[in-house]
Amino acid sequence: MLLKNNIPLSYIFGQIKYELLLVMCYGLSIELAYSYFNIHVTAVSIPITVSSVFGTILSLLLAFRSNQAYDRWWEARMIWGAIVNDSRSWGRQVLTMMENPEKEEIKAFQDRMILRQIAWCYALAKSLRGSDPMPFMREFISNKEYDYIKKFSNKPVALLDLHGKDLQYALRMGWINTFQQVNLDSTLSKFSDSMGKAERIKKTVFPTTYGLYIKSAVWVFILLLPFGLVDLFGFLMVPVLMIVATFFYLIEKTAVQLQDPFENKATDIPVWAISRTIEIDLKEMMHSEDVLIPKPYVAKKFYQL
């Protein structure tokens, strides 16, 4: 996710540098042909009003596309906001609903459930970005659990399965009653729902033809625009063309980046930083001197992942 401050211009314009180079060469060729070689490419004149109407329509299409892309991005952020809330609820429920928490066996059970939830958050974050979460799991789960989940293709599902098995065990041991087991299982279902929603966004491809049509329309607009500007601005047509093209291309690129919020890009949802926040909160709730509480994630660049 991009942060508020210190976004370098190299990042902003680096997204469209090749497009701007092509536009500059194209604008210069039109201007040179018209002014120096007396090749009147503007003999077939395109009134500036035509470009204005075309530009207005294109602006509305770009705004609509940007809104759709932002809706996908914001839905992903809301999903991870729900994961934060439900993880805190899970930690509170596990720590307060167990009978006789002073017993060593029950305390170990509670710690295992909370650490496994932290592992689930990191596993989901890595899985959504197409990375292997297993190297990060040993810190939070036992070797037996590690061997169990590595058999699954979907590691977060395996961790939720272990949660469910432990809830059955706690009910059988009398550490929780049926009502408490139902409440804890309801929180597990929320984790599963959030995971499914995030995976739906990850696996649902934004309509490529829709993006292609708008991208083509932007190029057609930029290619026609010099014929309406050259008579008005003369040699200044080139910088004016560059400025107009910059805004249109930046809006189009922004929509492309926002539409896929789990792709290891600077505009992604900061799932790793959010998982670190969850880890800190849950470990502090454990009140254990043996548990090392990490520091909050600090972005080293102009974005955080």
GUNUPA-394010 format. One record per residue (C-alpha): x, y, z; residue in one letter; residue number from 1. Coordinates in steps of 0.25 Angstrom, whole numbers, plus 5000, padded with zeros to 4 digits. Layout:
+------+------+------+--------+-----+
!    X !    Y !    Z ! residu ! num !
+------+------+------+--------+-----+
!    X !    Y !    Z !      A ! NUM !
...
+------+------+------+--------+-----+
//
This chain:
+------+------+------+--------+-----+
!    X !    Y !    Z ! residu ! num !
+------+------+------+--------+-----+
! 5000 ! 5000 ! 5000 !      M !   1 !
! 5005 ! 5014 ! 4996 !      L !   2 !
! 5008 ! 5023 ! 5008 !      L !   3 !
! 5004 ! 5037 ! 5009 !      K !   4 !
! 5018 ! 5043 ! 5008 !      N !   5 !
! 5030 ! 5043 ! 5000 !      N !   6 !
! 5025 ! 5036 ! 4988 !      I !   7 !
! 5036 ! 5038 ! 4978 !      P !   8 !
! 5034 ! 5044 ! 4964 !      L !   9 !
! 5042 ! 5033 ! 4958 !      S !  10 !
! 5031 ! 5023 ! 4963 !      Y !  11 !
! 5020 ! 5031 ! 4958 !      I !  12 !
! 5025 ! 5034 ! 4944 !      F !  13 !
! 5033 ! 5021 ! 4943 !      G !  14 !
! 5019 ! 5014 ! 4941 !      Q !  15 !
! 5017 ! 5022 ! 4928 !      I !  16 !
! 5031 ! 5025 ! 4923 !      K !  17 !
! 5030 ! 5017 ! 4910 !      Y !  18 !
! 5016 ! 5022 ! 4907 !      E !  19 !
! 5021 ! 5037 ! 4909 !      L !  20 !
! 5033 ! 5034 ! 4900 !      L !  21 !
! 5025 ! 5029 ! 4889 !      L !  22 !
! 5015 ! 5041 ! 4890 !      V !  23 !
! 5027 ! 5051 ! 4890 !      M !  24 !
! 5033 ! 5045 ! 4878 !      C !  25 !
! 5019 ! 5045 ! 4871 !      Y !  26 !
! 5016 ! 5059 ! 4875 !      G !  27 !
! 5030 ! 5064 ! 4870 !      L !  28 !
! 5028 ! 5057 ! 4857 !      S !  29 !
! 5015 ! 5064 ! 4855 !      I !  30 !
! 5021 ! 5078 ! 4859 !      E !  31 !
! 5033 ! 5076 ! 4850 !      L !  32 !
! 5025 ! 5071 ! 4838 !      A !  33 !
! 5016 ! 5083 ! 4839 !      Y !  34 !
! 5026 ! 5094 ! 4843 !      S !  35 !
! 5039 ! 5091 ! 4836 !      Y !  36 !
! 5036 ! 5082 ! 4825 !      F !  37 !
! 5023 ! 5088 ! 4820 !      N !  38 !
! 5016 ! 5075 ! 4820 !      I !  39 !
! 5002 ! 5079 ! 4824 !      H !  40 !
! 4998 ! 5067 ! 4831 !      V !  41 !
! 4987 ! 5076 ! 4837 !      T !  42 !
! 4980 ! 5078 ! 4823 !      A !  43 !
! 4970 ! 5068 ! 4828 !      V !  44 !
! 4967 ! 5077 ! 4840 !      S !  45 !
! 4961 ! 5071 ! 4853 !      I !  46 !
! 4954 ! 5082 ! 4861 !      P !  47 !
! 4958 ! 5083 ! 4875 !      I !  48 !
! 4944 ! 5082 ! 4879 !      T !  49 !
! 4944 ! 5067 ! 4874 !      V !  50 !
! 4956 ! 5064 ! 4883 !      S !  51 !
! 4949 ! 5071 ! 4894 !      S !  52 !
! 4936 ! 5063 ! 4893 !      V !  53 !
! 4944 ! 5050 ! 4891 !      F !  54 !
! 4953 ! 5053 ! 4903 !      G !  55 !
! 4941 ! 5056 ! 4912 !      T !  56 !
! 4935 ! 5042 ! 4908 !      I !  57 !
! 4948 ! 5036 ! 4911 !      L !  58 !
! 4949 ! 5043 ! 4924 !      S !  59 !
! 4936 ! 5037 ! 4928 !      L !  60 !
! 4940 ! 5023 ! 4924 !      L !  61 !
! 4953 ! 5024 ! 4932 !      L !  62 !
! 4946 ! 5029 ! 4944 !      A !  63 !
! 4936 ! 5017 ! 4943 !      F !  64 !
! 4948 ! 5008 ! 4942 !      R !  65 !
! 4956 ! 5014 ! 4953 !      S !  66 !
! 4944 ! 5013 ! 4962 !      N !  67 !
! 4942 ! 4998 ! 4959 !      Q !  68 !
! 4956 ! 4995 ! 4962 !      A !  69 !
! 4956 ! 5003 ! 4975 !      Y !  70 !
! 4944 ! 4995 ! 4979 !      D !  71 !
! 4952 ! 4982 ! 4978 !      R !  72 !
! 4963 ! 4988 ! 4985 !      W !  73 !
! 4954 ! 4994 ! 4996 !      W !  74 !
! 4947 ! 4981 ! 4998 !      E !  75 !
! 4960 ! 4974 ! 5000 !      A !  76 !
! 4964 ! 4984 ! 5010 !      R !  77 !
! 4950 ! 4981 ! 5017 !      M !  78 !
! 4953 ! 4966 ! 5017 !      I !  79 !
! 4966 ! 4968 ! 5024 !      W !  80 !
! 4960 ! 4978 ! 5034 !      G !  81 !
! 4950 ! 4967 ! 5038 !      A !  82 !
! 4961 ! 4957 ! 5039 !      I !  83 !
! 4968 ! 4967 ! 5049 !      V !  84 !
! 4955 ! 4968 ! 5057 !      N !  85 !
! 4952 ! 4953 ! 5057 !      D !  86 !
! 4966 ! 4950 ! 5061 !      S !  87 !
! 4965 ! 4959 ! 5073 !      R !  88 !
! 4952 ! 4953 ! 5077 !      S !  89 !
! 4958 ! 4939 ! 5075 !      W !  90 !
! 4969 ! 4942 ! 5085 !      G !  91 !
! 4959 ! 4948 ! 5095 !      R !  92 !
! 4950 ! 4936 ! 5094 !      Q !  93 !
! 4961 ! 4925 ! 5095 !      V !  94 !
! 4967 ! 4932 ! 5107 !      L !  95 !
! 4954 ! 4935 ! 5115 !      T !  96 !
! 4945 ! 4924 ! 5111 !      M !  97 !
! 4954 ! 4912 ! 5116 !      M !  98 !
! 4951 ! 4907 ! 5130 !      E !  99 !
! 4963 ! 4906 ! 5140 !      N ! 100 !
! 4973 ! 4914 ! 5131 !      P ! 101 !
! 4983 ! 4913 ! 5142 !      E ! 102 !
! 4985 ! 4899 ! 5139 !      K ! 103 !
! 4998 ! 4897 ! 5131 !      E ! 104 !
! 4991 ! 4887 ! 5121 !      E ! 105 !
! 4980 ! 4897 ! 5118 !      I ! 106 !
! 4990 ! 4909 ! 5117 !      K ! 107 !
! 4998 ! 4901 ! 5107 !      A ! 108 !
! 4986 ! 4898 ! 5099 !      F ! 109 !
! 4982 ! 4913 ! 5099 !      Q ! 110 !
! 4996 ! 4917 ! 5095 !      D ! 111 !
! 4995 ! 4907 ! 5083 !      R ! 112 !
! 4982 ! 4912 ! 5078 !      M ! 113 !
! 4986 ! 4927 ! 5078 !      I ! 114 !
! 5000 ! 4924 ! 5072 !      L ! 115 !
! 4993 ! 4916 ! 5061 !      R ! 116 !
! 4984 ! 4927 ! 5058 !      Q ! 117 !
! 4996 ! 4936 ! 5056 !      I ! 118 !
! 5001 ! 4925 ! 5047 !      A ! 119 !
! 4988 ! 4925 ! 5039 !      W ! 120 !
! 4989 ! 4940 ! 5036 !      C ! 121 !
! 5003 ! 4939 ! 5031 !      Y ! 122 !
! 5000 ! 4927 ! 5023 !      A ! 123 !
! 4988 ! 4934 ! 5016 !      L ! 124 !
! 4996 ! 4946 ! 5013 !      A ! 125 !
! 5007 ! 4938 ! 5007 !      K ! 126 !
! 4997 ! 4929 ! 4999 !      S ! 127 !
! 4989 ! 4941 ! 4993 !      L ! 128 !
! 5002 ! 4946 ! 4988 !      R ! 129 !
! 5006 ! 4932 ! 4982 !      G ! 130 !
! 5017 ! 4929 ! 4992 !      S ! 131 !
! 5020 ! 4917 ! 5000 !      D ! 132 !
! 5016 ! 4920 ! 5014 !      P ! 133 !
! 5023 ! 4908 ! 5020 !      M ! 134 !
! 5036 ! 4914 ! 5024 !      P ! 135 !
! 5029 ! 4924 ! 5033 !      F ! 136 !
! 5021 ! 4913 ! 5040 !      M ! 137 !
! 5031 ! 4907 ! 5049 !      R ! 138 !
! 5032 ! 4919 ! 5058 !      E ! 139 !
! 5017 ! 4917 ! 5062 !      F ! 140 !
! 5013 ! 4903 ! 5061 !      I ! 141 !
! 5019 ! 4889 ! 5066 !      S ! 142 !
! 5026 ! 4880 ! 5057 !      N ! 143 !
! 5014 ! 4870 ! 5057 !      K ! 144 !
! 5005 ! 4881 ! 5052 !      E ! 145 !
! 5016 ! 4885 ! 5042 !      Y ! 146 !
! 5016 ! 4871 ! 5037 !      D ! 147 !
! 5001 ! 4871 ! 5036 !      Y ! 148 !
! 4998 ! 4884 ! 5028 !      I ! 149 !
! 5009 ! 4881 ! 5018 !      K ! 150 !
! 5001 ! 4870 ! 5012 !      K ! 151 !
! 4990 ! 4881 ! 5009 !      F ! 152 !
! 4991 ! 4889 ! 4996 !      S ! 153 !
! 4983 ! 4900 ! 5004 !      N ! 154 !
! 4991 ! 4903 ! 5016 !      K ! 155 !
! 4981 ! 4912 ! 5023 !      P ! 156 !
! 4970 ! 4902 ! 5021 !      V ! 157 !
! 4979 ! 4892 ! 5028 !      A ! 158 !
! 4981 ! 4901 ! 5040 !      L ! 159 !
! 4966 ! 4904 ! 5041 !      L ! 160 !
! 4964 ! 4889 ! 5041 !      D ! 161 !
! 4974 ! 4888 ! 5053 !      L ! 162 !
! 4966 ! 4899 ! 5060 !      H ! 163 !
! 4953 ! 4891 ! 5059 !      G ! 164 !
! 4960 ! 4878 ! 5064 !      K ! 165 !
! 4965 ! 4885 ! 5076 !      D ! 166 !
! 4951 ! 4891 ! 5079 !      L ! 167 !
! 4946 ! 4877 ! 5079 !      Q ! 168 !
! 4957 ! 4872 ! 5088 !      Y ! 169 !
! 4954 ! 4884 ! 5098 !      A ! 170 !
! 4939 ! 4881 ! 5098 !      L ! 171 !
! 4942 ! 4866 ! 5101 !      R ! 172 !
! 4952 ! 4870 ! 5112 !      M ! 173 !
! 4941 ! 4879 ! 5118 !      G ! 174 !
! 4949 ! 4891 ! 5117 !      W ! 175 !
! 4938 ! 4898 ! 5109 !      I ! 176 !
! 4923 ! 4895 ! 5109 !      N ! 177 !
! 4915 ! 4894 ! 5097 !      T ! 178 !
! 4910 ! 4908 ! 5096 !      F ! 179 !
! 4925 ! 4913 ! 5096 !      Q ! 180 !
! 4929 ! 4903 ! 5086 !      Q ! 181 !
! 4918 ! 4908 ! 5077 !      V ! 182 !
! 4923 ! 4922 ! 5079 !      N ! 183 !
! 4937 ! 4919 ! 5076 !      L ! 184 !
! 4933 ! 4911 ! 5064 !      D ! 185 !
! 4925 ! 4923 ! 5059 !      S ! 186 !
! 4938 ! 4931 ! 5059 !      T ! 187 !
! 4945 ! 4920 ! 5051 !      L ! 188 !
! 4934 ! 4921 ! 5041 !      S ! 189 !
! 4937 ! 4936 ! 5040 !      K ! 190 !
! 4951 ! 4933 ! 5037 !      F ! 191 !
! 4947 ! 4923 ! 5026 !      S ! 192 !
! 4938 ! 4933 ! 5020 !      D ! 193 !
! 4948 ! 4944 ! 5020 !      S ! 194 !
! 4958 ! 4934 ! 5013 !      M ! 195 !
! 4948 ! 4930 ! 5003 !      G ! 196 !
! 4945 ! 4945 ! 4999 !      K ! 197 !
! 4960 ! 4948 ! 4998 !      A ! 198 !
! 4962 ! 4936 ! 4989 !      E ! 199 !
! 4950 ! 4940 ! 4980 !      R ! 200 !
! 4957 ! 4954 ! 4978 !      I ! 201 !
! 4970 ! 4947 ! 4975 !      K ! 202 !
! 4965 ! 4937 ! 4965 !      K ! 203 !
! 4955 ! 4945 ! 4958 !      T ! 204 !
! 4961 ! 4952 ! 4946 !      V ! 205 !
! 4957 ! 4966 ! 4944 !      F ! 206 !
! 4951 ! 4966 ! 4930 !      P ! 207 !
! 4963 ! 4968 ! 4920 !      T ! 208 !
! 4955 ! 4972 ! 4908 !      T ! 209 !
! 4949 ! 4984 ! 4916 !      Y ! 210 !
! 4963 ! 4989 ! 4920 !      G ! 211 !
! 4968 ! 4986 ! 4906 !      L ! 212 !
! 4956 ! 4995 ! 4900 !      Y ! 213 !
! 4959 ! 5006 ! 4909 !      I ! 214 !
! 4974 ! 5006 ! 4907 !      K ! 215 !
! 4972 ! 5006 ! 4892 !      S ! 216 !
! 4962 ! 5018 ! 4893 !      A ! 217 !
! 4973 ! 5025 ! 4901 !      V ! 218 !
! 4983 ! 5023 ! 4890 !      W ! 219 !
! 4973 ! 5027 ! 4879 !      V ! 220 !
! 4970 ! 5040 ! 4886 !      F ! 221 !
! 4985 ! 5043 ! 4888 !      I ! 222 !
! 4988 ! 5040 ! 4873 !      L ! 223 !
! 4977 ! 5049 ! 4869 !      L ! 224 !
! 4979 ! 5061 ! 4879 !      L ! 225 !
! 4991 ! 5067 ! 4872 !      P ! 226 !
! 4983 ! 5070 ! 4859 !      F ! 227 !
! 4974 ! 5079 ! 4868 !      G ! 228 !
! 4985 ! 5085 ! 4876 !      L ! 229 !
! 4996 ! 5089 ! 4866 !      V ! 230 !
! 4989 ! 5101 ! 4860 !      D ! 231 !
! 4985 ! 5106 ! 4874 !      L ! 232 !
! 4999 ! 5104 ! 4881 !      F ! 233 !
! 5009 ! 5103 ! 4870 !      G ! 234 !
! 5022 ! 5097 ! 4875 !      F ! 235 !
! 5016 ! 5097 ! 4889 !      L ! 236 !
! 5007 ! 5086 ! 4884 !      M ! 237 !
! 5017 ! 5076 ! 4889 !      V ! 238 !
! 5018 ! 5079 ! 4904 !      P ! 239 !
! 5002 ! 5081 ! 4904 !      V ! 240 !
! 5001 ! 5068 ! 4898 !      L ! 241 !
! 5010 ! 5062 ! 4908 !      M ! 242 !
! 5003 ! 5068 ! 4919 !      I ! 243 !
! 4989 ! 5063 ! 4915 !      V ! 244 !
! 4995 ! 5049 ! 4912 !      A ! 245 !
! 5001 ! 5048 ! 4925 !      T ! 246 !
! 4988 ! 5050 ! 4933 !      F ! 247 !
! 4981 ! 5040 ! 4924 !      F ! 248 !
! 4991 ! 5029 ! 4925 !      Y ! 249 !
! 4993 ! 5031 ! 4940 !      L ! 250 !
! 4978 ! 5029 ! 4942 !      I ! 251 !
! 4978 ! 5017 ! 4934 !      E ! 252 !
! 4991 ! 5011 ! 4940 !      K ! 253 !
! 4985 ! 5014 ! 4954 !      T ! 254 !
! 4972 ! 5006 ! 4951 !      A ! 255 !
! 4981 ! 4994 ! 4946 !      V ! 256 !
! 4989 ! 4994 ! 4958 !      Q ! 257 !
! 4977 ! 4995 ! 4968 !      L ! 258 !
! 4969 ! 4984 ! 4961 !      Q ! 259 !
! 4978 ! 4973 ! 4967 !      D ! 260 !
! 4981 ! 4975 ! 4982 !      P ! 261 !
! 4990 ! 4963 ! 4984 !      F ! 262 !
! 5001 ! 4963 ! 4974 !      E ! 263 !
! 5013 ! 4968 ! 4982 !      N ! 264 !
! 5012 ! 4982 ! 4976 !      K ! 265 !
! 5013 ! 4995 ! 4983 !      A ! 266 !
! 4998 ! 4998 ! 4983 !      T ! 267 !
! 4995 ! 4984 ! 4989 !      D ! 268 !
! 4987 ! 4982 ! 5002 !      I ! 269 !
! 4998 ! 4982 ! 5013 !      P ! 270 !
! 4995 ! 4968 ! 5017 !      V ! 271 !
! 5008 ! 4965 ! 5023 !      W ! 272 !
! 5008 ! 4978 ! 5032 !      A ! 273 !
! 4994 ! 4975 ! 5036 !      I ! 274 !
! 4998 ! 4961 ! 5040 !      S ! 275 !
! 5009 ! 4967 ! 5048 !      R ! 276 !
! 4999 ! 4975 ! 5055 !      T ! 277 !
! 4991 ! 4963 ! 5058 !      I ! 278 !
! 5003 ! 4956 ! 5064 !      E ! 279 !
! 5006 ! 4967 ! 5073 !      I ! 280 !
! 4992 ! 4968 ! 5078 !      D ! 281 !
! 4990 ! 4953 ! 5081 !      L ! 282 !
! 5004 ! 4951 ! 5087 !      K ! 283 !
! 5001 ! 4963 ! 5097 !      E ! 284 !
! 4988 ! 4957 ! 5101 !      M ! 285 !
! 4995 ! 4944 ! 5104 !      M ! 286 !
! 5003 ! 4951 ! 5116 !      H ! 287 !
! 5014 ! 4941 ! 5115 !      S ! 288 !
! 5029 ! 4945 ! 5118 !      E ! 289 !
! 5033 ! 4934 ! 5109 !      D ! 290 !
! 5027 ! 4940 ! 5097 !      V ! 291 !
! 5035 ! 4950 ! 5089 !      L ! 292 !
! 5026 ! 4961 ! 5084 !      I ! 293 !
! 5032 ! 4967 ! 5071 !      P ! 294 !
! 5032 ! 4982 ! 5067 !      K ! 295 !
! 5022 ! 4988 ! 5058 !      P ! 296 !
! 5025 ! 4987 ! 5043 !      Y ! 297 !
! 5032 ! 4999 ! 5039 !      V ! 298 !
! 5032 ! 5002 ! 5024 !      A ! 299 !
! 5046 ! 5004 ! 5018 !      K ! 300 !
! 5041 ! 5010 ! 5005 !      K ! 301 !
! 5029 ! 5019 ! 5001 !      F ! 302 !
! 5020 ! 5007 ! 5002 !      Y ! 303 !
! 5017 ! 4995 ! 5011 !      Q ! 304 !
! 5013 ! 4981 ! 5008 !      L ! 305 !
+------+------+------+--------+-----+
//
